[in-house]
Amino acid sequence: MIMHKIKLLAVTVLGIASLALPLAAQADIKIYNHSPVPSTTRVDGGQCSFPSLGAQGITGANSENTIYRKAIVMACIVSSTRKQSCHADVYMSGDCSGEVVSTIWLTKDQSAIERIEPKSNAYTLASSYREGMVTVDIYKN
């Protein structure tokens, strides 16, 4: 019985440690909104990023915003019904209203953007890696 508990504790500790390693290596996402309207997101159909993330959940018009990896991981864990990936629908409004202009697909560990799927001809989203973080640029067409 004692050996069983020790093995269970060891497996639990190793499991927690293995989860912490990928999280520590993940990058924040910096959003550069070059459009005249704010942007928000909804992760896997969950809550809107604003007000749920407070000021961090909305990127103002013609401004930039850093979304910290901790918030990204938590949103994907809480909202995701998928085990393989996590996606964020992008809205060009301050409250996730209106049409989805693009969908951003994240890698399984949320460390990088897998692809950006355009949903509207009105906006273009582009991703890159610069300044030590993943970046997303939003442009009005």
C-alpha positions, 0 to 999 in steps of 0.5 A: 500500500505504501509503495503504491502511494509512493509510485502514485506521488512520483507519477503525479510529480513527474506529470506536473513537472512535464506540464510545466516545462512546455508552459515555461517555454511558450511565448507571449503574443503581441498584437499590433492592431493597425485598424481604426477599430478595436479587436477582441477574441473568443477562444474555442467558443468560450467567453469574449476576451473583453471583459473576461481578461480585463484591459488585456482582452481588448486591443484598441484601434491603432495600438498594440497589446501583449497577451501573456502566455498564462492567459492564452494557456488558461483560455485554451484549457478552460474553453477547449473541447479539442485536445489537438488544438486551440483556436481564437476567433477574431472580432473587430469590435470591443465586445466580440460582436459582429462577424468573425474576421479571422480564426487563429489556430494555435499549436497543441502546446499554445506556443506558436500560431499554426495558421491564420484562416481568413473569414472576411475580405475586410481585414488581413491578419499576419503572424511572425516571430519578432522581439522574442515573441509571437506577433499578430498584425491586423490590417484593414484592407 
